[in-house]
């Protein structure tokens, strides 16, 4: 029986996808539910799976644009797929798993032990050894003596800074790798250029003392894991702080639609996630009404789906604000680019200990620079600066998130 595999619909607005990569070869035997191809739309990378066991017949090449619903491959279920038996054994009980010295034959017909198997040998040395019929054992055992130079070489090689200089000298290459941009990256490139050309983008900066959140996280991390089953990060604190601040400064959460300004009464926060296929921004919806544990779990689940190519288009569309964290890659400061049609984006950065003035004293605190890029056409400087200061105040005083970002003293006094 021949079964047709058609391109699934990634979303209502997408009518065409691009074949990114075939994960199997034409004519290969595939098992039911096995991933056979990756298809790319302008918003996400998705996978095609085999619906039955059989032999696959590929009908579209990598890079081809295929309308949604068209057949990309067929599976001949009349071809039997052998079942692979599990031959794994317990290393603790299998006597054959015990380490032993193996004997290998080399071109010179000498028996060579695997004692020196992990010795690094340059390509030139390999050619010389092959030419003269020598093995690694022959070379090492043929050394007359170990002197000062040899010992210093080993000592220097143990230092990370000199490994490449002493032990492994990289071979010179003039090769060039060229590959076609994916549909997702092409779309992202076009969007980024349009943002620079079509918005009046400005960036305002501030710095945040992270010691309060870091101490809160450190003290309660194990209890948090025991209670919720996953670790507590920093992104959920920022997402909650942004959601509260956006309600006080609604223009930061607004969007331009022609000549109209659309101001949602909710805050759907996009969390930028780096994936092998490029940047994706899954959405945490109604962040203003969710607790920090709920936000943390949703971020974790969405990020895993994005990296595993299981994310849906609906989970990537409709955000009102975006947070990106270049700090995970070591970035100290940057100006993030707005994610259209949104009007603002918050950039988090690396946390570094720096001397700061606190109550007239110079102290060392873990500090983070933050950046808010915004569209000056609809967001004034007062709102952008006020919003970022509000986020700073809540991260430095996390208890304020529990009372809507207000100061405890003013709340008690009713002012």
C-alpha positions in Angstrom: 0.0 0.0 0.0 1.3 3.5 -1.0 0.6 6.2 1.6 1.0 9.9 0.6 2.6 12.3 3.0 1.4 15.8 2.5 2.7 19.2 3.8 0.9 20.0 7.0 -0.5 23.5 7.6 1.7 25.4 10.0 -1.0 28.1 10.4 -3.9 29.8 8.7 -1.8 32.6 7.2 0.8 30.3 5.7 0.1 28.8 2.3 3.6 27.6 1.3 6.6 26.1 3.0 10.2 25.3 2.0 11.8 21.9 2.3 14.6 22.5 4.7 16.4 19.2 5.2 15.6 15.6 4.5 16.5 13.5 7.5 16.5 10.3 5.6 17.6 9.3 2.1 15.4 8.4 -0.8 14.5 4.7 -0.7 15.4 4.4 3.0 13.3 2.2 5.3 11.5 4.3 7.9 9.6 3.5 11.1 6.2 4.9 12.1 6.5 8.3 13.9 10.0 8.7 12.7 11.0 12.3 11.7 11.8 12.3 8.0 12.0 16.0 7.0 12.2 19.5 8.3 10.0 22.1 6.6 10.4 25.8 7.1 7.9 28.6 6.9 8.6 32.3 7.4 7.7 31.9 11.1 8.8 28.5 12.3 10.6 25.2 11.4 8.4 22.1 11.7 8.9 18.4 11.1 7.2 15.8 8.9 6.9 12.3 10.4 6.2 8.9 8.8 2.7 7.7 9.5 3.6 4.0 8.9 6.5 1.7 8.6 7.8 1.2 5.0 10.1 2.4 2.2 10.1 6.2 1.6 10.0 7.8 -1.9 11.0 11.4 -1.8 9.3 13.7 -4.3 10.6 17.1 -3.4 14.2 18.4 -3.2 15.7 20.4 -0.4 15.1 24.1 -1.0 11.9 23.5 -3.0 8.9 25.7 -2.1 5.8 23.5 -1.7 2.2 24.6 -1.2 0.5 23.4 1.9 -1.4 20.2 1.3 0.9 19.0 -1.6 2.5 15.5 -1.5 6.2 15.6 -0.6 6.9 11.9 -0.3 5.2 8.5 -0.2 5.7 5.4 2.0 5.4 1.9 0.6 4.0 -0.1 3.5 4.4 -3.4 1.7 8.2 -3.3 2.3 8.9 -4.8 5.7 11.0 -2.8 8.1 13.2 -5.0 10.4 12.8 -4.6 14.1 16.1 -3.8 15.8 16.6 -5.8 19.0 18.0 -4.1 22.1 21.5 -5.5 22.5 22.5 -3.2 25.4 23.9 -4.9 28.4 24.4 -3.8 32.0 28.0 -2.7 32.3 28.0 -3.6 35.9 27.2 -7.2 35.3 28.7 -7.8 31.9 32.2 -9.3 32.3 33.0 -8.1 28.8 32.5 -4.5 29.9 35.6 -4.7 32.1 38.5 -2.7 30.7 41.2 -4.7 29.0 44.2 -4.2 26.8 43.3 -4.6 23.1 45.8 -5.6 20.4 45.6 -4.0 16.9 47.4 -4.8 13.7 49.2 -2.1 11.8 50.6 -1.9 8.3 54.1 -2.9 9.6 52.6 -6.2 10.9 53.7 -5.3 14.4 51.3 -5.8 17.3 50.5 -2.5 18.9 48.6 -2.0 22.2 46.0 0.7 22.7 47.9 2.3 25.5 48.8 5.2 23.3 45.5 5.4 21.3 44.7 8.9 22.6 48.0 10.4 21.6 47.4 13.3 19.2 49.3 12.9 15.9 49.5 15.6 13.2 48.7 14.8 9.6 52.3 15.2 8.5 53.5 12.9 11.2 50.9 10.3 10.2 52.2 10.4 6.6 55.8 10.0 7.7 54.9 7.0 10.0 52.9 5.4 7.2 55.8 5.8 4.8 58.3 4.2 7.1 55.9 1.6 8.6 56.0 3.0 12.1 53.3 2.9 14.7 52.7 5.3 17.6 54.3 2.7 19.9 57.4 2.6 17.7 57.8 6.3 17.8 57.2 6.7 21.6 59.3 3.7 22.5 62.0 4.8 20.1 62.7 8.1 21.9 66.2 8.0 23.4 65.4 9.9 26.6 63.1 12.4 28.2 64.7 15.8 28.7 63.8 19.2 30.0 62.2 20.3 26.7 59.9 17.3 26.6 58.7 17.8 30.2 58.2 21.5 29.6 56.2 20.7 26.5 53.8 18.5 28.5 53.5 21.1 31.3 52.7 23.9 28.9 50.3 21.7 27.0 48.3 21.2 30.3 47.6 25.0 30.3 44.4 25.9 28.4 46.1 29.0 26.9 48.8 27.0 25.1 47.0 23.8 24.1 46.5 25.0 20.5 50.0 26.4 20.3 51.9 23.4 21.6 49.8 20.2 21.1 47.4 21.0 18.3 48.4 23.4 15.6 45.4 24.0 13.4 46.0 23.2 9.8 45.7 26.1 7.4 42.6 26.1 5.3 41.3 28.2 2.4 38.0 26.4 2.0 34.7 28.3 1.9 31.3 27.0 3.0 28.3 28.3 1.2 24.7 27.4 2.0 21.3 28.9 1.2 19.6 30.9 3.9 16.6 29.2 5.4 13.1 30.7 4.9 12.9 31.6 8.5 16.2 33.5 8.4 15.3 35.3 5.2 12.0 36.4 6.7 13.8 37.5 9.9 16.4 39.5 7.9 13.7 41.3 5.9 11.8 42.2 9.1 14.9 43.5 10.9 15.7 45.8 7.9 12.2 47.1 7.7 12.2 47.9 11.4 15.3 50.1 11.0 13.8 51.8 7.9 10.2 52.2 9.1 10.4 53.1 12.8 11.9 56.0 14.7 13.8 53.7 17.0 15.6 55.0 20.1 17.1 53.1 23.1 17.2 54.1 26.7 19.5 52.4 29.3 19.5 51.7 33.0 21.3 49.4 35.4 19.8 47.0 37.9 21.2 45.7 41.2 20.5 42.0 40.9 21.5 41.1 44.5 18.0 41.1 45.8 16.6 38.7 43.2 19.7 36.6 43.3 19.5 36.1 47.1 15.8 35.4 46.9 16.5 32.8 44.2 19.5 31.2 46.0 17.7 30.9 49.3 14.5 29.4 47.9 15.8 27.5 44.8 15.7 24.0 46.3 12.3 24.6 48.0 11.0 26.0 44.6 12.2 22.8 42.8 10.6 20.6 45.5 7.3 22.5 45.1 7.1 23.0 41.4 9.5 20.5 39.8 11.7 22.9 37.9 14.3 25.5 38.5 13.7 29.2 39.0 15.4 31.5 36.5 15.6 35.3 36.2 13.5 35.7 33.0 10.2 35.1 34.9 11.0 38.0 37.3 11.6 40.3 34.3 8.5 39.1 32.5 6.3 39.8 35.6 7.9 43.1 36.2 7.4 44.1 32.5 3.8 43.0 32.7 3.1 45.2 35.7 5.0 48.2 34.3 3.2 47.9 31.0 -0.1 48.4 32.7 1.1 51.6 34.2 2.7 52.8 30.9 0.3 51.4 28.3 2.0 53.1 25.4 5.0 50.8 25.7 2.5 47.9 25.2 0.7 49.6 22.3 1.0 49.2 18.5 0.5 51.4 15.4 -2.2 50.2 13.0 -2.3 52.7 10.2 -3.3 56.0 11.7 -4.6 54.4 14.9 -2.8 53.4 18.1 -4.0 50.1 19.5 -3.5 49.6 23.2 -4.3 46.1 24.5 -5.5 45.7 28.0 -3.4 42.6 28.4 0.3 41.9 28.1 1.5 39.1 25.9 5.2 38.9 26.3 7.5 37.3 23.6 10.6 35.6 24.9 13.4 35.5 22.4 14.8 32.0 22.1 18.0 31.1 20.2 17.5 27.9 18.2 19.7 26.0 15.6 17.5 27.4 12.9 17.5 31.0 14.1 15.8 33.3 16.6 12.2 32.5 17.6 9.9 34.4 19.9 7.3 32.3 21.6 4.6 34.2 23.5 3.6 34.0 27.1 0.0 35.2 27.0 -1.6 37.3 29.8 1.6 37.6 31.8 0.0 40.3 33.9 -2.4 37.7 35.4 0.1 34.9 36.0 2.4 34.1 38.9 6.2 33.9 38.6 6.1 30.0 38.8 3.4 29.9 36.1 5.5 32.2 33.8 8.7 30.2 34.5 7.0 26.9 33.6 5.5 28.4 30.4 8.8 29.9 29.3 10.6 26.5 29.9 8.0 24.6 27.9 7.9 27.0 25.0 11.7 27.2 24.8 11.9 23.4 24.6 9.3 23.2 21.9 11.1 25.9 19.9 14.4 24.2 20.1 12.9 20.8 19.3 10.9 22.2 16.3 7.6 21.4 18.0 6.4 25.0 18.3 3.2 26.0 16.5 2.7 29.2 14.6 -0.1 30.3 17.0 2.5 30.1 19.8 4.8 32.5 17.9 2.3 35.2 16.9 0.4 38.0 18.6 2.8 39.3 21.2 2.6 42.9 22.5 6.1 43.2 23.9 9.4 41.3 23.7 12.2 40.4 26.1 15.6 39.3 24.8 18.5 38.2 26.9 21.9 38.6 25.3 23.5 38.1 28.8 23.4 34.3 28.4 26.0 34.8 25.6 28.1 37.2 27.7 26.8 40.5 26.2 27.5 43.5 28.4 25.4 46.0 26.6 23.4 46.2 23.3 20.6 48.0 21.5 17.9 45.3 20.8 15.8 45.8 17.6 12.0 46.1 17.9 10.0 43.0 16.9 7.2 44.4 14.7 4.4 45.3 14.9 5.3 45.8 18.6 6.6 49.2 19.7 9.2 48.2 22.3 11.6 45.5 23.4 13.6 45.0 26.6 17.2 43.8 26.4 18.7 42.0 29.4 22.5 41.6 29.7 25.3 39.9 31.6 25.4 40.1 35.4 28.8 41.3 36.5 30.1 42.4 39.9 30.9 46.1 39.8 31.6 48.8 42.4 28.5 51.0 43.1 27.7 53.7 45.6 25.1 52.6 48.2 24.2 55.0 51.1 27.5 56.9 50.6 29.6 53.8 50.6 31.3 52.0 47.7 30.2 48.4 47.6 30.5 45.5 45.2 27.1 44.4 43.7 26.0 42.1 40.9 24.8 44.6 38.3 23.0 44.2 35.0 22.6 46.8 32.3 19.2 46.9 30.7 18.1 48.5 27.4 14.7 49.5 26.2 14.4 50.1 22.4 11.2 51.8 21.5 9.4 53.4 18.6 9.5 57.1 19.3 6.5 57.8 17.0 4.1 56.6 19.7 6.2 56.3 22.9 7.5 59.5 24.4 10.8 59.7 26.3 8.9 60.1 29.6 7.0 56.9 29.2 10.0 54.9 28.0 12.3 56.1 30.8 9.5 55.7 33.4 8.8 52.2 32.2 12.4 51.1 32.5 12.8 52.7 35.9 9.6 50.8 37.1 11.1 47.5 35.9 14.3 48.4 37.8 12.4 49.2 41.0 10.6 45.9 41.0 13.6 43.8 40.3 15.5 45.5 43.1 12.5 45.2 45.3 10.7 41.9 44.2 8.1 42.1 46.9 6.5 45.0 45.0 5.4 42.6 42.3 3.0 41.1 44.8 1.3 44.4 45.3 1.2 45.7 41.7 4.6 47.4 41.8 3.6 49.9 44.5 5.8 50.9 47.4 4.8 49.2 50.7 5.0 52.5 52.7 2.8 54.5 50.2 0.4 51.6 50.1 0.1 51.6 53.9 -0.4 55.3 53.9 -2.9 55.2 51.1 -1.0 57.7 48.9 
